[in-house]
Amino acid sequence: MSENQSLLPRQVADQYVDDLIALDPITGTYLGVRESSSRLPDYSPRGQEAVAELARTTLVRLAEAEKLPGADTDVERRCARLLRERLTAELATHEADEHLRAVGNMSTPGHSVRDIFTVTPADTEEDWAAIAERLHAVPAALGGYRESLELGLERKLFAAPRPTQTFVGQLSEWSDTDGKGRGWYEDFAAAGPDALRAELDEAARAASAALVELRDWMRDVYAPAIEGAPNTVGRERYARWARYFNGTDLDLDEAYAYGWSEFHRILGEMKQEAEKILPGAETPWVALAHLDEHGRHIEGVDEVREWLQSLMDRAIADLDGTHFELAERVRRVESRIAPPGGAAAPYYTAPSEDFSRPGRTWLPTMGQTRFPVYDLVSTWYHEGVPGHHLQLAQWAHVAENLSRYQATVGGVSANLEGWALYAERLMDELGYLTGPEERLGYLDAQMMRAARVIVDIGMHLELEIPADSPFRPGERWTPELAQEFFGAHSSRPADFVESELTRYLTIPGQAIGYKLGERAWLLGRENARARHGDAFDLKAWHMAALSQGSLGLDDLVEELSQL
């Protein structure tokens, strides 16, 4: 302890990352730590308490570090502020025992134990030997997760029933991908080398058996035990989760009102664009349904992956040197097809710290082979370039000037998603969405993010629908009304809408960070432009903004305004 007390805040933060990786090898794999490839975390109550105790110890070390000479510089101060806010928010959810009811259609230990294999190095026989060890670790990891859920049942801390049913279905799909008893882990292990075939097959079968065991317990014990529990979390739990995902204590009623103001603004713009596509269309979504049949499409899964790759490559070529200054390793990003059985939304995985694994965008096909262009363009500006990839890859590129913590595990969801939504708007401002199909698709994506603020806050807090709403004014939100509203104001198919609403019930407070984060980025840019006047340099501002690491919304506007 005495040695650690002599560290400055950035060093305390980086020591935390090292210690966290020892407890959470999944985090290590995402960061590119090869030694993590053979292990999985302990998701039991004991294992999760060990992570919480690390956070408590680190906060003590941080308090001592802030007393040292040199701790008051901007770089140390910014890192200390982030570390304290993040660890405090994480401890708040832990001490409320949220980890004892972590069930849903995404972001659970069950998902993490599967998804990590998609980014685990698999290039050499040595890599596959580590994968075999990690596969052998799956039963213990899932067993620890079940221990936590069992303790939650004992304490009457119940997950929401609707996400629980979805998770049971996902476990069934993962454990029997072909309808003949062959599971996802067995499919994954089939790509391994012949020299390890027997070991990989044995480990994969054991992993699949563990999935089946967890599925059966979830279906036969857990789901009946929580029957009748609420699907929503209420104001107190929601506020705690909103702090965790947004890095600030939000005024939830103000945020709800902002969501409605954005809804009305975007709807007006959508009507104008829809008129160009299908004059006289009753709603913009009638015009979008017309595009589903008659608009531009990409045919084929391989073809859409290649098309998305070319879209990102073209964006990099156009934006580098004009609106960004990109290092060569930041310019590399890959388009991938997501493994089946997950949520419906596209996503991004960041590069490893040494860039040996590049940043990747992932498209869930949901069984489709025909893909409307209007639904893809702004989404890949969001997930790839200039969205998530440019921010997270730039953080990795400048990590030595920040701290490892700021560039990696200290990320605040609303900062990340806010930048990505800002990136979509930037491409519209720069004239990349000039066609009515692409622009209506962009506005539809914007509307989805505004609707998220409305329904996520509205249903969890059971707020009243305002009088000027075109949808059921005066009624109070329920998950059923939220799904109806979302479906009526989105081009997404029914299975996507179903997945989205289940997502909001799974991770309350996360989905609002897109629009609230975008608002913070736009306000920071506006303030910086006003401060500099005609001397404002958008390219310089972008690179400075992307090189300061993660910040919560408490601090983001202040820091962006000073750049």
BATORNU-73693 format. One record per residue (C-alpha): residue number from 1; x, y, z. Coordinates in nm, 3 decimals, decimal comma. Example, Ala and Ser with C-alpha at 12.3 -4.5 7.8 and 13.67 -1.06 7.14 Angstrom:
BATORNU-73693
SITE   resi      east     north        up
SITE      1     1,230    -0,450     0,780
SITE      2     1,367    -0,106     0,714
END
This chain:
BATORNU-73693
SITE   resi      east     north        up
SITE      1     0,000     0,000     0,000
SITE      2     0,278     0,244     0,087
SITE      3     0,426     0,207    -0,260
SITE      4     0,091     0,269    -0,427
SITE      5     0,028     0,577    -0,214
SITE      6     0,325     0,746    -0,383
SITE      7     0,160     0,719    -0,725
SITE      8    -0,003     1,009    -0,908
SITE      9    -0,368     0,973    -1,019
SITE     10    -0,290     0,846    -1,370
SITE     11    -0,062     0,582    -1,225
SITE     12    -0,329     0,480    -0,975
SITE     13    -0,573     0,450    -1,264
SITE     14    -0,337     0,233    -1,465
SITE     15    -0,264     0,013    -1,164
SITE     16    -0,639    -0,036    -1,136
SITE     17    -0,652    -0,159    -1,497
SITE     18    -0,374    -0,411    -1,428
SITE     19    -0,550    -0,536    -1,115
SITE     20    -0,886    -0,549    -1,292
SITE     21    -0,745    -0,761    -1,575
SITE     22    -0,623    -1,013    -1,319
SITE     23    -0,982    -1,046    -1,194
SITE     24    -1,153    -1,003    -1,530
SITE     25    -0,965    -1,170    -1,818
SITE     26    -1,249    -1,080    -2,056
SITE     27    -1,145    -0,717    -2,016
SITE     28    -0,787    -0,831    -2,073
SITE     29    -0,880    -0,994    -2,403
SITE     30    -1,060    -0,686    -2,528
SITE     31    -0,745    -0,488    -2,448
SITE     32    -0,528    -0,741    -2,633
SITE     33    -0,359    -0,904    -2,333
SITE     34    -0,264    -1,249    -2,463
SITE     35    -0,224    -1,396    -2,116
SITE     36    -0,597    -1,346    -2,062
SITE     37    -0,698    -1,572    -2,352
SITE     38    -0,720    -1,893    -2,151
SITE     39    -0,931    -1,769    -1,857
SITE     40    -1,278    -1,638    -1,771
SITE     41    -1,396    -1,425    -1,478
SITE     42    -1,549    -1,549    -1,155
SITE     43    -1,911    -1,433    -1,177
SITE     44    -2,006    -1,575    -0,838
SITE     45    -2,092    -1,336    -0,554
SITE     46    -1,735    -1,383    -0,423
SITE     47    -1,582    -1,295    -0,758
SITE     48    -1,797    -0,988    -0,805
SITE     49    -1,726    -0,870    -0,452
SITE     50    -1,353    -0,895    -0,529
SITE     51    -1,399    -0,649    -0,818
SITE     52    -1,594    -0,416    -0,590
SITE     53    -1,324    -0,435    -0,322
SITE     54    -1,066    -0,340    -0,583
SITE     55    -1,273    -0,030    -0,662
SITE     56    -1,291     0,064    -0,294
SITE     57    -0,917     0,018    -0,247
SITE     58    -0,845     0,222    -0,560
SITE     59    -1,058     0,512    -0,436
SITE     60    -0,850     0,519    -0,116
SITE     61    -0,529     0,521    -0,322
SITE     62    -0,672     0,796    -0,542
SITE     63    -0,747     1,020    -0,244
SITE     64    -0,386     0,988    -0,133
SITE     65    -0,254     1,045    -0,487
SITE     66    -0,445     1,372    -0,521
SITE     67    -0,248     1,517    -0,226
SITE     68     0,087     1,477    -0,403
SITE     69     0,279     1,752    -0,586
SITE     70     0,192     1,738    -0,955
SITE     71    -0,157     1,597    -0,901
SITE     72    -0,321     1,930    -0,989
SITE     73    -0,217     1,940    -1,358
SITE     74    -0,494     1,919    -1,617
SITE     75    -0,406     1,565    -1,727
SITE     76    -0,391     1,433    -1,370
SITE     77    -0,701     1,621    -1,262
SITE     78    -0,907     1,497    -1,557
SITE     79    -0,805     1,138    -1,499
SITE     80    -0,873     1,157    -1,125
SITE     81    -1,216     1,303    -1,182
SITE     82    -1,309     1,026    -1,427
SITE     83    -1,172     0,748    -1,207
SITE     84    -1,361     0,868    -0,901
SITE     85    -1,688     0,915    -1,088
SITE     86    -1,670     0,577    -1,263
SITE     87    -1,573     0,371    -0,959
SITE     88    -1,832     0,546    -0,742
SITE     89    -2,105     0,478    -0,999
SITE     90    -1,997     0,114    -1,034
SITE     91    -1,994     0,064    -0,658
SITE     92    -2,342     0,215    -0,631
SITE     93    -2,483    -0,052    -0,863
SITE     94    -2,285    -0,327    -0,691
SITE     95    -2,390    -0,228    -0,341
SITE     96    -2,751    -0,223    -0,458
SITE     97    -2,696    -0,588    -0,560
SITE     98    -2,780    -0,524    -0,924
SITE     99    -2,532    -0,798    -1,020
SITE    100    -2,757    -1,050    -0,847
SITE    101    -3,032    -0,997    -1,108
SITE    102    -2,830    -0,940    -1,425
SITE    103    -3,059    -1,110    -1,675
SITE    104    -3,160    -0,990    -2,020
SITE    105    -3,102    -1,002    -2,393
SITE    106    -2,755    -0,841    -2,380
SITE    107    -2,471    -0,733    -2,149
SITE    108    -2,507    -1,019    -1,902
SITE    109    -2,229    -1,256    -1,790
SITE    110    -2,393    -1,519    -2,009
SITE    111    -2,346    -1,299    -2,315
SITE    112    -1,993    -1,200    -2,217
SITE    113    -1,881    -1,562    -2,180
SITE    114    -1,993    -1,634    -2,536
SITE    115    -1,907    -1,307    -2,711
SITE    116    -1,545    -1,297    -2,590
SITE    117    -1,457    -1,591    -2,813
SITE    118    -1,531    -1,378    -3,122
SITE    119    -1,236    -1,149    -3,037
SITE    120    -0,999    -1,400    -2,874
SITE    121    -0,684    -1,444    -3,088
SITE    122    -0,722    -1,752    -3,310
SITE    123    -0,433    -1,732    -3,555
SITE    124    -0,192    -1,997    -3,431
SITE    125    -0,199    -2,338    -3,269
SITE    126    -0,085    -2,171    -2,948
SITE    127    -0,385    -1,937    -2,969
SITE    128    -0,618    -2,234    -3,008
SITE    129    -0,460    -2,410    -2,712
SITE    130    -0,553    -2,106    -2,503
SITE    131    -0,903    -2,111    -2,651
SITE    132    -0,937    -2,476    -2,546
SITE    133    -0,850    -2,376    -2,189
SITE    134    -1,102    -2,092    -2,204
SITE    135    -1,369    -2,332    -2,333
SITE    136    -1,293    -2,562    -2,039
SITE    137    -1,353    -2,260    -1,812
SITE    138    -1,705    -2,193    -1,945
SITE    139    -1,890    -2,430    -1,707
SITE    140    -1,732    -2,271    -1,398
SITE    141    -1,802    -1,918    -1,526
SITE    142    -2,167    -1,996    -1,597
SITE    143    -2,190    -2,178    -1,265
SITE    144    -2,067    -1,869    -1,082
SITE    145    -2,320    -1,656    -1,269
SITE    146    -2,595    -1,895    -1,159
SITE    147    -2,474    -1,868    -0,797
SITE    148    -2,525    -1,492    -0,814
SITE    149    -2,875    -1,531    -0,955
SITE    150    -2,958    -1,789    -0,687
SITE    151    -2,852    -1,542    -0,418
SITE    152    -3,069    -1,280    -0,589
SITE    153    -3,368    -1,513    -0,565
SITE    154    -3,292    -1,574    -0,198
SITE    155    -3,289    -1,197    -0,136
SITE    156    -3,599    -1,145    -0,355
SITE    157    -3,402    -0,932    -0,601
SITE    158    -3,573    -1,034    -0,922
SITE    159    -3,485    -0,965    -1,284
SITE    160    -3,761    -0,852    -1,517
SITE    161    -3,972    -1,143    -1,649
SITE    162    -3,979    -1,033    -2,014
SITE    163    -3,599    -1,013    -2,059
SITE    164    -3,570    -1,339    -1,869
SITE    165    -3,787    -1,519    -2,124
SITE    166    -3,580    -1,371    -2,406
SITE    167    -3,258    -1,486    -2,240
SITE    168    -3,394    -1,840    -2,205
SITE    169    -3,463    -1,836    -2,579
SITE    170    -3,112    -1,712    -2,654
SITE    171    -2,959    -1,987    -2,440
SITE    172    -3,163    -2,240    -2,633
SITE    173    -3,039    -2,103    -2,964
SITE    174    -2,676    -2,095    -2,851
SITE    175    -2,690    -2,452    -2,723
SITE    176    -2,856    -2,593    -3,037
SITE    177    -2,769    -2,383    -3,339
SITE    178    -2,861    -2,643    -3,602
SITE    179    -3,167    -2,799    -3,441
SITE    180    -2,978    -3,124    -3,399
SITE    181    -2,806    -3,064    -3,066
SITE    182    -2,488    -2,895    -3,197
SITE    183    -2,417    -2,575    -3,006
SITE    184    -2,249    -2,243    -3,081
SITE    185    -1,931    -2,337    -2,896
SITE    186    -1,898    -2,652    -3,106
SITE    187    -1,945    -2,451    -3,426
SITE    188    -1,681    -2,206    -3,308
SITE    189    -1,431    -2,477    -3,211
SITE    190    -1,468    -2,648    -3,549
SITE    191    -1,234    -2,386    -3,702
SITE    192    -0,947    -2,495    -3,477
SITE    193    -0,644    -2,697    -3,590
SITE    194    -0,656    -3,075    -3,632
SITE    195    -0,376    -3,120    -3,378
SITE    196    -0,611    -2,997    -3,105
SITE    197    -0,931    -3,141    -3,246
SITE    198    -1,005    -3,388    -2,966
SITE    199    -0,940    -3,135    -2,689
SITE    200    -1,136    -2,857    -2,859
SITE    201    -1,435    -3,082    -2,928
SITE    202    -1,441    -3,210    -2,570
SITE    203    -1,419    -2,859    -2,426
SITE    204    -1,683    -2,726    -2,665
SITE    205    -1,924    -3,006    -2,576
SITE    206    -1,875    -2,929    -2,207
SITE    207    -1,939    -2,559    -2,273
SITE    208    -2,259    -2,642    -2,463
SITE    209    -2,370    -2,874    -2,184
SITE    210    -2,319    -2,588    -1,938
SITE    211    -2,539    -2,367    -2,155
SITE    212    -2,810    -2,631    -2,153
SITE    213    -2,784    -2,667    -1,776
SITE    214    -2,812    -2,290    -1,728
SITE    215    -3,101    -2,272    -1,975
SITE    216    -3,292    -2,548    -1,798
SITE    217    -3,243    -2,383    -1,458
SITE    218    -3,344    -2,042    -1,594
SITE    219    -3,654    -2,191    -1,755
SITE    220    -3,762    -2,432    -1,482
SITE    221    -3,653    -2,255    -1,163
SITE    222    -3,568    -1,889    -1,217
SITE    223    -3,848    -1,784    -1,454
SITE    224    -4,128    -1,936    -1,241
SITE    225    -3,977    -1,781    -0,926
SITE    226    -3,988    -1,426    -1,068
SITE    227    -4,327    -1,456    -1,234
SITE    228    -4,529    -1,147    -1,157
SITE    229    -4,224    -0,929    -1,080
SITE    230    -4,229    -0,584    -1,244
SITE    231    -4,063    -0,540    -1,580
SITE    232    -3,966    -0,181    -1,497
SITE    233    -3,729    -0,057    -1,227
SITE    234    -3,883     0,260    -1,080
SITE    235    -3,729     0,601    -1,023
SITE    236    -3,466     0,512    -0,760
SITE    237    -3,311     0,221    -0,948
SITE    238    -3,343     0,406    -1,278
SITE    239    -3,158     0,711    -1,145
SITE    240    -2,875     0,488    -1,024
SITE    241    -2,841     0,318    -1,362
SITE    242    -2,869     0,652    -1,546
SITE    243    -2,575     0,779    -1,341
SITE    244    -2,376     0,467    -1,432
SITE    245    -2,437     0,499    -1,806
SITE    246    -2,428     0,880    -1,839
SITE    247    -2,171     0,993    -1,585
SITE    248    -2,402     1,251    -1,431
SITE    249    -2,703     1,280    -1,203
SITE    250    -2,968     1,360    -1,459
SITE    251    -3,282     1,564    -1,421
SITE    252    -3,495     1,282    -1,557
SITE    253    -3,807     1,494    -1,608
SITE    254    -3,609     1,751    -1,808
SITE    255    -3,453     1,472    -2,015
SITE    256    -3,800     1,326    -2,083
SITE    257    -3,922     1,668    -2,202
SITE    258    -3,613     1,705    -2,422
SITE    259    -3,689     1,369    -2,582
SITE    260    -4,034     1,494    -2,677
SITE    261    -3,900     1,821    -2,818
SITE    262    -3,660     1,625    -3,038
SITE    263    -3,943     1,391    -3,142
SITE    264    -4,150     1,683    -3,274
SITE    265    -3,852     1,850    -3,446
SITE    266    -3,737     1,533    -3,621
SITE    267    -4,090     1,436    -3,722
SITE    268    -4,126     1,766    -3,906
SITE    269    -3,804     1,705    -4,101
SITE    270    -3,904     1,346    -4,177
SITE    271    -4,233     1,456    -4,331
SITE    272    -4,047     1,690    -4,568
SITE    273    -3,809     1,414    -4,684
SITE    274    -4,088     1,156    -4,712
SITE    275    -4,275     1,384    -4,951
SITE    276    -3,979     1,363    -5,192
SITE    277    -3,994     0,982    -5,191
SITE    278    -4,367     0,910    -5,185
SITE    279    -4,575     1,225    -5,227
SITE    280    -4,886     1,217    -5,014
SITE    281    -4,759     0,942    -4,784
SITE    282    -4,970     0,932    -4,469
SITE    283    -4,660     0,910    -4,248
SITE    284    -4,282     0,905    -4,307
SITE    285    -4,284     0,536    -4,219
SITE    286    -4,516     0,462    -4,508
SITE    287    -4,247     0,614    -4,732
SITE    288    -3,982     0,403    -4,558
SITE    289    -4,195     0,091    -4,608
SITE    290    -4,205     0,186    -4,977
SITE    291    -3,824     0,196    -4,974
SITE    292    -3,818    -0,152    -4,819
SITE    293    -3,972    -0,277    -5,141
SITE    294    -3,859    -0,029    -5,404
SITE    295    -3,551     0,150    -5,266
SITE    296    -3,184     0,069    -5,316
SITE    297    -3,076    -0,265    -5,165
SITE    298    -2,770    -0,478    -5,120
SITE    299    -2,832    -0,845    -5,200
SITE    300    -2,636    -1,108    -5,008
SITE    301    -2,463    -1,131    -4,670
SITE    302    -2,108    -1,130    -4,811
SITE    303    -2,202    -0,848    -5,043
SITE    304    -2,338    -0,628    -4,763
SITE    305    -2,027    -0,688    -4,553
SITE    306    -1,808    -0,577    -4,845
SITE    307    -2,032    -0,279    -4,916
SITE    308    -2,011    -0,162    -4,555
SITE    309    -1,633    -0,201    -4,566
SITE    310    -1,617     0,018    -4,876
SITE    311    -1,842     0,277    -4,709
SITE    312    -1,600     0,308    -4,416
SITE    313    -1,293     0,305    -4,640
SITE    314    -1,439     0,589    -4,845
SITE    315    -1,525     0,791    -4,533
SITE    316    -1,169     0,756    -4,405
SITE    317    -1,024     0,864    -4,739
SITE    318    -1,250     1,170    -4,754
SITE    319    -1,230     1,284    -4,391
SITE    320    -0,862     1,231    -4,319
SITE    321    -0,678     1,558    -4,370
SITE    322    -0,998     1,760    -4,407
SITE    323    -1,192     1,715    -4,083
SITE    324    -0,959     1,477    -3,893
SITE    325    -0,589     1,391    -3,881
SITE    326    -0,569     1,013    -3,857
SITE    327    -0,270     0,801    -3,774
SITE    328    -0,216     0,511    -4,011
SITE    329    -0,320     0,249    -3,756
SITE    330    -0,642     0,440    -3,682
SITE    331    -0,731     0,421    -4,050
SITE    332    -0,781     0,043    -4,031
SITE    333    -1,130    -0,087    -3,949
SITE    334    -1,303    -0,413    -4,047
SITE    335    -1,663    -0,493    -4,132
SITE    336    -1,789    -0,823    -3,988
SITE    337    -2,115    -1,021    -3,971
SITE    338    -2,230    -1,074    -3,611
SITE    339    -2,273    -1,429    -3,479
SITE    340    -2,639    -1,537    -3,464
SITE    341    -2,842    -1,543    -3,146
SITE    342    -2,767    -1,196    -3,011
SITE    343    -2,956    -0,867    -3,002
SITE    344    -3,075    -0,711    -3,327
SITE    345    -2,875    -0,387    -3,316
SITE    346    -2,538    -0,346    -3,495
SITE    347    -2,237    -0,286    -3,272
SITE    348    -1,864    -0,208    -3,268
SITE    349    -1,567    -0,364    -3,091
SITE    350    -1,260    -0,150    -3,029
SITE    351    -0,907    -0,238    -3,140
SITE    352    -0,667    -0,403    -2,901
SITE    353    -0,425    -0,167    -2,733
SITE    354    -0,146    -0,256    -2,976
SITE    355    -0,382    -0,255    -3,277
SITE    356    -0,297    -0,618    -3,359
SITE    357    -0,675    -0,667    -3,359
SITE    358    -0,837    -0,380    -3,549
SITE    359    -1,162    -0,208    -3,466
SITE    360    -1,459    -0,397    -3,608
SITE    361    -1,820    -0,321    -3,689
SITE    362    -2,072    -0,607    -3,659
SITE    363    -2,397    -0,647    -3,852
SITE    364    -2,658    -0,889    -3,713
SITE    365    -2,842    -1,017    -4,019
SITE    366    -3,138    -1,164    -3,826
SITE    367    -3,167    -1,421    -4,107
SITE    368    -3,198    -1,160    -4,381
SITE    369    -3,012    -1,164    -4,712
SITE    370    -3,152    -0,838    -4,858
SITE    371    -3,055    -0,509    -4,694
SITE    372    -3,206    -0,164    -4,761
SITE    373    -2,938     0,101    -4,809
SITE    374    -3,137     0,371    -4,628
SITE    375    -3,110     0,169    -4,307
SITE    376    -2,733     0,123    -4,326
SITE    377    -2,554     0,441    -4,431
SITE    378    -2,589     0,662    -4,124
SITE    379    -2,572     0,355    -3,898
SITE    380    -2,224     0,276    -4,030
SITE    381    -2,120     0,637    -3,990
SITE    382    -2,228     0,580    -3,628
SITE    383    -2,069     0,240    -3,565
SITE    384    -1,763     0,285    -3,784
SITE    385    -1,631     0,608    -3,934
SITE    386    -1,641     0,880    -3,812
SITE    387    -1,829     0,731    -3,516
SITE    388    -1,721     0,473    -3,262
SITE    389    -1,412     0,367    -3,451
SITE    390    -1,251     0,709    -3,476
SITE    391    -1,312     0,786    -3,110
SITE    392    -1,205     0,455    -2,959
SITE    393    -0,915     0,396    -3,195
SITE    394    -0,789     0,750    -3,132
SITE    395    -0,807     0,690    -2,757
SITE    396    -0,595     0,379    -2,802
SITE    397    -0,353     0,574    -3,024
SITE    398    -0,294     0,849    -2,766
SITE    399    -0,319     0,629    -2,456
SITE    400     0,039     0,708    -2,353
SITE    401    -0,054     1,076    -2,327
SITE    402    -0,361     0,999    -2,117
SITE    403    -0,375     0,689    -1,903
SITE    404    -0,459     0,335    -1,993
SITE    405    -0,774     0,371    -1,787
SITE    406    -0,904     0,677    -1,973
SITE    407    -0,843     0,512    -2,308
SITE    408    -1,008     0,180    -2,226
SITE    409    -1,216     0,059    -1,934
SITE    410    -1,306     0,409    -1,812
SITE    411    -1,539     0,472    -2,105
SITE    412    -1,874     0,638    -2,030
SITE    413    -2,155     0,504    -2,246
SITE    414    -2,322     0,843    -2,308
SITE    415    -1,989     0,996    -2,414
SITE    416    -1,932     0,714    -2,662
SITE    417    -2,284     0,700    -2,799
SITE    418    -2,314     1,077    -2,798
SITE    419    -2,004     1,107    -3,016
SITE    420    -2,135     0,840    -3,253
SITE    421    -2,468     1,020    -3,292
SITE    422    -2,279     1,348    -3,337
SITE    423    -2,082     1,171    -3,612
SITE    424    -2,403     1,089    -3,798
SITE    425    -2,511     1,452    -3,775
SITE    426    -2,165     1,566    -3,886
SITE    427    -2,190     1,358    -4,204
SITE    428    -2,528     1,515    -4,272
SITE    429    -2,379     1,861    -4,216
SITE    430    -2,093     1,777    -4,453
SITE    431    -2,333     1,677    -4,730
SITE    432    -2,291     1,299    -4,728
SITE    433    -2,665     1,238    -4,691
SITE    434    -2,795     1,437    -4,986
SITE    435    -3,021     1,170    -5,136
SITE    436    -3,374     1,151    -4,990
SITE    437    -3,336     0,778    -4,915
SITE    438    -3,018     0,821    -4,712
SITE    439    -3,144     1,135    -4,541
SITE    440    -3,480     0,988    -4,446
SITE    441    -3,293     0,683    -4,312
SITE    442    -3,071     0,913    -4,107
SITE    443    -3,371     1,098    -3,967
SITE    444    -3,540     0,768    -3,889
SITE    445    -3,230     0,670    -3,690
SITE    446    -3,240     1,006    -3,512
SITE    447    -3,607     0,951    -3,434
SITE    448    -3,524     0,612    -3,285
SITE    449    -3,279     0,779    -3,045
SITE    450    -3,536     1,044    -2,946
SITE    451    -3,798     0,771    -2,895
SITE    452    -3,550     0,590    -2,671
SITE    453    -3,536     0,888    -2,435
SITE    454    -3,914     0,906    -2,427
SITE    455    -3,996     0,540    -2,372
SITE    456    -3,696     0,439    -2,159
SITE    457    -3,758     0,712    -1,904
SITE    458    -4,134     0,708    -1,954
SITE    459    -4,199     0,340    -1,891
SITE    460    -3,951     0,291    -1,607
SITE    461    -4,087     0,596    -1,424
SITE    462    -4,448     0,539    -1,542
SITE    463    -4,470     0,900    -1,660
SITE    464    -4,770     1,058    -1,828
SITE    465    -4,776     1,096    -2,206
SITE    466    -4,806     1,472    -2,275
SITE    467    -5,115     1,634    -2,420
SITE    468    -4,944     1,731    -2,748
SITE    469    -4,839     1,372    -2,822
SITE    470    -4,990     1,213    -3,136
SITE    471    -4,990     0,887    -2,940
SITE    472    -5,230     0,821    -2,649
SITE    473    -5,203     1,161    -2,474
SITE    474    -5,278     1,155    -2,103
SITE    475    -5,208     0,783    -2,056
SITE    476    -4,918     0,652    -1,849
SITE    477    -4,638     0,453    -2,006
SITE    478    -4,618     0,076    -1,980
SITE    479    -4,380    -0,159    -2,167
SITE    480    -4,670    -0,256    -2,392
SITE    481    -4,744     0,106    -2,484
SITE    482    -4,372     0,170    -2,530
SITE    483    -4,346    -0,113    -2,782
SITE    484    -4,655     0,009    -2,966
SITE    485    -4,518     0,366    -2,979
SITE    486    -4,174     0,255    -3,089
SITE    487    -4,315     0,031    -3,360
SITE    488    -4,537     0,310    -3,493
SITE    489    -4,249     0,558    -3,512
SITE    490    -3,973     0,342    -3,656
SITE    491    -3,898     0,166    -3,983
SITE    492    -3,756    -0,130    -3,793
SITE    493    -3,923    -0,471    -3,828
SITE    494    -4,121    -0,623    -3,544
SITE    495    -3,838    -0,849    -3,423
SITE    496    -3,605    -0,548    -3,397
SITE    497    -3,865    -0,348    -3,202
SITE    498    -3,917    -0,646    -2,971
SITE    499    -3,541    -0,671    -2,915
SITE    500    -3,511    -0,298    -2,853
SITE    501    -3,780    -0,287    -2,585
SITE    502    -3,631    -0,592    -2,416
SITE    503    -3,296    -0,412    -2,424
SITE    504    -3,441    -0,111    -2,240
SITE    505    -3,581    -0,342    -1,974
SITE    506    -3,243    -0,516    -1,950
SITE    507    -3,017    -0,210    -1,919
SITE    508    -3,230     0,085    -1,803
SITE    509    -3,077     0,428    -1,848
SITE    510    -2,833     0,329    -2,124
SITE    511    -3,044     0,405    -2,430
SITE    512    -3,103     0,768    -2,333
SITE    513    -2,730     0,845    -2,356
SITE    514    -2,732     0,867    -2,735
SITE    515    -2,940     1,184    -2,759
SITE    516    -2,825     1,329    -2,427
SITE    517    -2,463     1,262    -2,521
SITE    518    -2,511     1,416    -2,866
SITE    519    -2,659     1,724    -2,701
SITE    520    -2,346     1,753    -2,484
SITE    521    -2,112     1,721    -2,783
SITE    522    -2,307     1,980    -2,984
SITE    523    -2,315     2,224    -2,692
SITE    524    -1,943     2,183    -2,635
SITE    525    -1,874     2,253    -3,004
SITE    526    -2,107     2,555    -3,001
SITE    527    -1,936     2,700    -2,695
SITE    528    -1,589     2,644    -2,840
SITE    529    -1,693     2,805    -3,169
SITE    530    -1,831     3,106    -2,983
SITE    531    -1,511     3,136    -2,780
SITE    532    -1,281     3,127    -3,084
SITE    533    -1,502     3,314    -3,331
SITE    534    -1,367     3,317    -3,688
SITE    535    -1,050     3,142    -3,569
SITE    536    -1,242     2,825    -3,477
SITE    537    -1,084     2,523    -3,651
SITE    538    -1,323     2,228    -3,667
SITE    539    -1,052     1,975    -3,758
SITE    540    -0,832     2,086    -3,467
SITE    541    -1,131     2,076    -3,234
SITE    542    -1,223     1,725    -3,345
SITE    543    -0,874     1,592    -3,282
SITE    544    -0,839     1,765    -2,946
SITE    545    -1,183     1,638    -2,844
SITE    546    -1,101     1,282    -2,950
SITE    547    -0,765     1,290    -2,773
SITE    548    -0,883     1,380    -2,421
SITE    549    -1,013     1,034    -2,332
SITE    550    -1,339     0,947    -2,165
SITE    551    -1,550     1,191    -1,966
SITE    552    -1,891     1,175    -1,805
SITE    553    -2,157     1,419    -1,918
SITE    554    -2,093     1,613    -1,597
SITE    555    -1,755     1,713    -1,734
SITE    556    -1,781     1,668    -2,111
SITE    557    -1,943     2,003    -2,199
SITE    558    -1,700     2,193    -1,976
SITE    559    -1,393     2,030    -2,128
SITE    560    -1,515     2,051    -2,490
SITE    561    -1,600     2,419    -2,447
SITE    562    -1,241     2,500    -2,351
SITE    563    -1,076     2,334    -2,653
END
